[in-house]
């Protein structure tokens, strides 16, 4: 009697996947190799792995999990034919470029006595680059991710209306936009007054400004500024930009900006009353603009909000 043998051979094969990566800013966490969309296996940027027990026939092999700055050369996924008992070869070549983007900065300045020499834009505390008072600047080759952008070099009578520095996210191959709005008040007259939240001081032109009130963070605080000239209350203030006075508050540190109009009144002095709400405690620089004898004068105060 002749014995019988099973004539069936192997029904699976294998695929050897080779990965090479060139360029800069390589993908540090590697990639994922999948076959026919099934759960994949991790592979390093330069690596080779063998996938076993793959049924014979045509299959699609894909390389995924690439960083945005890296691409696979050739088809991906690609078709490979697996023969029984043999190992098919699949090679992926990945190329990476610098993971950088750009930042487009726009400045717009309004008001009076604008800053004539423009400003400086810096990123993450680096060196500043010049930009006009109302201009644009493009900063290239910034790493992808979040950065802090700051506008500096403002004249003492000008302030950024919004936060500075402010966070900006730069994406690979894209240009992020950031806009700074700057407001300037009149920087004229020779009045220089330094005082706490209450008190007075006399300048060389004989003007005295007394400040009554106290700033309380998060609450509306009433400040009354009383103007005198040569010890005589000024009762003939002249309207300036539609009011007898304008008050600007600049927060120390980040120059957060607040512009306050006075309470409406038909009395031309000597008192000008403002309702001011500052957001946080700390030191503030206050500037009062008023007009008398045809001259716009600026009084500067240092006040501390509790």
Beta strands, then each sheet from edge to edge (+ up, - down):
strand 1: 12-23
strand 2: 31-35
strand 3: 41-43
strand 4: 47-55
strand 5: 57-64
strand 6: 70-72
strand 7: 78-82
strand 8: 87-96
strand 9: 100-111
strand 10: 119-123
strand 11: 129-131
strand 12: 136-143
strand 13: 145-152
strand 14: 158-160
strand 15: 166-170
strand 16: 175-184
strand 17: 199-202
strand 18: 207-212
strand 19: 220-229
strand 20: 232-233
strand 21: 246-251
strand 22: 257-261
strand 23: 271-277
strand 24: 282-292
strand 25: 295-305
sheet 1: 4+ 1- 8- 6+
sheet 2: 3+ 2- 5+ 7-
sheet 3: 12+ 9- 16- 14+
sheet 4: 11+ 10- 13+ 15-
sheet 5: 17+ 18- 19+ 20-
sheet 6: 17+ 18- 19+ 23-
sheet 7: 22+ 21- 24+ 25-
end
